[in-house]
Amino acid sequence: MATAEGANLIPIVAAIIGIGVVSQILSDRFQVPSVVFLLFSGIVLGPEVLGVIGPGSFGNALSAIVGLSVAIIVFEGAFHLRASKLREAPSATLGLVTVGAVLSLLGTAVAVHFLLDAAWPISFLIGALLVATGPTVITPILEVVPARDRVEAALEAEGIVNDVTAAILAIVIFEAIISGITSAPELLTLFAERLGVGILVGGLVAATVYYALRYVDLSPGNAPQNARLLVLAGALVAYGAADTIATEAGIAAVATAGILLANLDVPYEEDISAFKGDITLLVLSFVFIALAALLQFETLLALGVGGLGVVVAVALVVRPLGVFLSTVGDRFSRQERTFMSLVGPRGIIPASVATLFAIEFRAQGLTEAADLLVGTVFLVILATVVLEGGFARRIAEYLDIIPMRVLVIGGGKVGRELAARLENRGENVVLIDQNQEAVEIARNDGFTVHKGDGTDTDVLRSAGAENSRIVVAATGDDDVNLLVAQLVNSKFDPETILARANNPDNVDAFEELGVRTISATRATAQAMDNYIERPAMMDWMGEVGHTGDIQEVELTAEEHVGRTVREVGPELPEGCIIVLVARDGNTRVPTADFTLQRGDRITVIGANESVREALQYVHPDDR
């Protein structure tokens, strides 16, 4: 028979799960990260509003439930951290988890000390906690902001690694405060012990799970389900075992196990990923709502102007400084750096660990330190999740860092050459090929490659076909190219579909089916003819994508509508000109007196930077 406490807990848990699902639906509908809805739901359900959930709702089990939930969340994030993805931004990733983390720790500690008049030990404890961004908040943001792969790779890797280091560093500083340890060597030893225990336990668990998946009979009829459960159990065992040996070593253990398994060739990988994603959605809902329900407005208001100053310092000074210094010399544009600077919300690790520390501080009679800790950490979380998470897509759109995704099916020489040209113009290109050798060559050349059959709808979808504006079928097999073109047109409907025709006799058949087709034979002959008849033009065309560029863009700037080319041309950046204007299906070389209309598609030719500036001049809507 259920106890009264259990009877009250059942509807609470059911409500949290339901709110979690609704939050995900709202996230997809309004393109706002789900954590924003979860955070507000927790506040509304908490004692400050409806009073449905309070500090005593879960009894003494809250810390254990939060710990296991965080373990699943961190493991799921680490399980997606492939080495191939890390290669998209290796130096930036290293910089963010070293230089960026140190700056975050020191900058936050200094801000807390001087703005809130806190003691240095407490200031560094808060600084350590707020190093963590984490997959719990970064992943939902990247689901609604399809940034370039290098941006996503850097932010996701930063979240995983800094979650681990922040949790361990915070527990070391906390123990130093409680026990009075002030020696730097002792603190370093505590940190190394916990990190070492986590890596060792995580490695052993990963090896065991991998062996079981590979060489143990998991019952063929039920193997995918058993594989999913085995991996979930492994994550929980890794966390529990490491945390029993050394407090907070469990986070390092699950992160280690997740990263190792992600980069091993484990069976049923797609089933495991899908299952872990669903589980993570549920536990993420529970943890965010439960911890947000512990929020007390009185504690936040007590921080006053100093608390707001800390938020501004963390979000608008420390974070941008860390990002810009960490990405020096990398491939990131100024807009991408700015986006990464403005999107660094804090999440579950700071909230959950700060709550546990506050309980211990109050037990030690350090009530003032507990209130300062919880208030500051929750205020930063609340502000960064709501503002940075809620406006992430708008920030990305304003900075123009959401790329046009291009899918190129075929990782051969043609596909790679096309990908190189597109990436030089800043496009986000994904190659698809099922040949392992072609995949390895493309990856070694630095391209993002999805291994699989391009004629498979699931493969296309997982590679991003739903968000692609252009799909190119560039394999050496005309039948494959035609099938890809027809499949993409019927299932995903991108703006442009191109197919390569290796046999010129197939061009008419392709075009009769509505597929834009490039004949390899005719294109080669035409290029040779152009070199014979128009050598200067072809020499310049060879520089397109390097020093020169040709771009077509729609005229949307109202101030230029109704003006002539004679008036607009001199206002364009030096080194570029308008060469073509397309209107109502007709393309012409405009005279100086040609009047431009809204919606005209203008082709601009000239130097790289000049062309890009000209595009913004006539089509500022992308900003």
MOTALIN-V116346 format. One record per run of one state. SS is the DSSP state (H for helix, E for strand, C for the rest). FROM is the first residue (numbers start at 1). TO is the last residue. Records with the same first field share a line. If there is no record, write none. Layout:
BEGIN
SS = FROM-TO + FROM-TO
END
This chain:
BEGIN
C = 1-3 + 31-33 + 46-58 + 80-82 + 116-119 + 130-134 + 145-146 + 148-148 + 180-183 + 216-219 + 246-248 + 263-268 + 293-296 + 302-303 + 327-333 + 343-347 + 364-366 + 391-391 + 400-401 + 403-404 + 410-412 + 425-427 + 434-435 + 445-447 + 452-456 + 463-464 + 474-477 + 492-495 + 502-503 + 513-515 + 534-534 + 542-543 + 545-547 + 555-557 + 561-563 + 570-575 + 584-585 + 589-594 + 596-600 + 619-619 + 623-623
H = 4-30 + 34-45 + 59-79 + 83-115 + 120-129 + 135-144 + 149-179 + 184-215 + 220-245 + 249-262 + 269-292 + 297-301 + 304-326 + 334-342 + 348-363 + 367-390 + 392-399 + 413-424 + 436-444 + 457-462 + 465-467 + 478-491 + 504-512 + 520-533 + 535-541 + 558-560 + 565-569 + 608-618 + 620-622
E = 147-147 + 402-402 + 405-409 + 428-433 + 448-451 + 468-473 + 496-501 + 516-519 + 544-544 + 548-554 + 564-564 + 576-583 + 586-588 + 595-595 + 601-607
END
